[in-house]
Amino acid sequence: MDIDKIIEERRSWLGWKNIAPLREALKKLPRIDDVEVLLDDTVTIRSDSVTSAQREQIETAARMMIPWRKGPFDLFGIFIDSEWRSFKKYNLLRPYMDLEGKRVADVGCNNGYYMFRMLEFRPHSIMGVDPSPLFRTQFDLINLYVKSRLLRYEMLGIEHMRGFADMFDTVFCLGVLYHRSDPIAALKSLKQCLKRGGELFLDTFMIDGEEPVCLVPESTYSKISNVHFVPTISALENWCKKAGFEGFEVLEIVKTEKEEQRKTEWIAGESLDAFLDPHNSALTVEGYPAPKRVYIKTYRK
Ligand SMILES: C[S@@+](CC[C@H](N)C(=O)[O-])C[C@H]1O[C@@H](n2cnc3c(N)ncnc32)[C@H](O)[C@@H]1O
């Protein structure tokens, strides 16, 4: 796999008709030097020198980039109240993280919210990977002001990670596996980018049960169209073993709640409350078990 060639080809995605105007707006934004960055539940960027005209220009650009799925961010007083309160997931994983000096990858990083948060650990570097030019543009907006040189973002997918052989100490792959039609191949790709003994943090939708089986939604799951497999924990463990991982640790099991995922003015469409059965919140609108996630850590053999 010629990863540099794929990266180069995908640069043209930033010129797509729906993305080009956002890139133009981004290019014209003011450079602000005296910023203070607070890496807390809200990733906050402050400056005493921003004028109200500059703030207005930044807000217009940020609103052009709707939907904001992950966050929240506070950009010079503009509160980007994303659909997901991503600090819930981050805070849940934080006690298990040990990233100082490490080469880290976040696969399916969306706009990089977790990447910004992980800077608190002083890693060697963090590479975010996500094929979306919209989320890449949101990342570029935030990093225009955070200005971290430790962060790199590539518009690639999980399937390209094998192109970064033996590179990373720690890989995060959160909320991506159920979107893959071949989850074992996806896990193998993640394994290949890890150094031997390197660690993988992963979360996926799960179903209850002891047997190593999966729910295969007929069409949508919780109104999401591309969910292929929702495994039991033992099915997930078997996938990881088959892909060449060892030492499977279940960190947390969490039901998605409306305080974590909800409609805000920073997304256009519906959110969790429209995805659940209005008469029984234990079920999705399709009649499947409501979204519940398992968080695991496993290691490359
Ligand atoms: C449900 S979101 C999860 C985002 C974030 N990791 C989290 O857990 O909050 C799924 C993300 O995977 C990205 N994605 C889509 N196809 C992908 C692929 N082939 N490889 C990696 N990520 C992909 C989407 O753009 C989206 O940002």
The ligand as an SDF file (V2000), in Angstrom:
LIG
                    3D

 27 29  0  0  0  0  0  0  0  0999 V2000
  -19.4700    7.2710   15.4390 C   0  0  0  0  0  0  0  0  0  0  0  0
  -18.1670    8.3430   14.9180 S   0  0  0  0  0  0  0  0  0  0  0  0
  -16.9940    8.1020   16.2350 C   0  0  0  0  0  0  0  0  0  0  0  0
  -16.1350    9.3040   16.4560 C   0  0  0  0  0  0  0  0  0  0  0  0
  -15.1780    9.2280   17.6420 C   0  0  0  0  0  0  0  0  0  0  0  0
  -14.1340    8.2570   17.4170 N   0  0  0  0  0  0  0  0  0  0  0  0
  -15.9100    8.9060   18.9060 C   0  0  0  0  0  0  0  0  0  0  0  0
  -15.8490    7.7720   19.3770 O   0  0  0  0  0  0  0  0  0  0  0  0
  -16.5600    9.7850   19.4710 O   0  0  0  0  0  0  0  0  0  0  0  0
  -17.4550    7.4450   13.5820 C   0  0  0  0  0  0  0  0  0  0  0  0
  -16.3220    8.1840   12.8960 C   0  0  0  0  0  0  0  0  0  0  0  0
  -15.6880    7.2830   11.9890 O   0  0  0  0  0  0  0  0  0  0  0  0
  -15.3830    7.9970   10.8170 C   0  0  0  0  0  0  0  0  0  0  0  0
  -15.1960    7.0390    9.7180 N   0  0  0  0  0  0  0  0  0  0  0  0
  -15.9870    6.7600    8.6610 C   0  0  0  0  0  0  0  0  0  0  0  0
  -15.4320    5.8180    7.8840 N   0  0  0  0  0  0  0  0  0  0  0  0
  -14.2530    5.4930    8.4590 C   0  0  0  0  0  0  0  0  0  0  0  0
  -13.1930    4.6030    8.1200 C   0  0  0  0  0  0  0  0  0  0  0  0
  -13.2410    3.8630    7.0240 N   0  0  0  0  0  0  0  0  0  0  0  0
  -12.1370    4.5390    8.9330 N   0  0  0  0  0  0  0  0  0  0  0  0
  -12.0510    5.2970   10.0450 C   0  0  0  0  0  0  0  0  0  0  0  0
  -13.0220    6.1600   10.4170 N   0  0  0  0  0  0  0  0  0  0  0  0
  -14.0950    6.2570    9.6300 C   0  0  0  0  0  0  0  0  0  0  0  0
  -16.5300    8.9560   10.6420 C   0  0  0  0  0  0  0  0  0  0  0  0
  -16.1970   10.0430    9.7850 O   0  0  0  0  0  0  0  0  0  0  0  0
  -16.7640    9.3860   12.0800 C   0  0  0  0  0  0  0  0  0  0  0  0
  -15.9760   10.4980   12.4370 O   0  0  0  0  0  0  0  0  0  0  0  0
  1  2  1  0
  2  3  1  0
  2 10  1  0
  3  4  1  0
  4  5  1  0
  5  6  1  0
  5  7  1  0
  7  8  2  0
  7  9  1  0
 10 11  1  0
 11 12  1  0
 11 26  1  0
 12 13  1  0
 13 14  1  0
 13 24  1  0
 14 15  1  0
 14 23  1  0
 15 16  2  0
 16 17  1  0
 17 18  1  0
 17 23  2  0
 18 19  1  0
 18 20  2  0
 20 21  1  0
 21 22  2  0
 22 23  1  0
 24 25  1  0
 24 26  1  0
 26 27  1  0
M  CHG  2   2   1   9  -1
M  END
$$$$
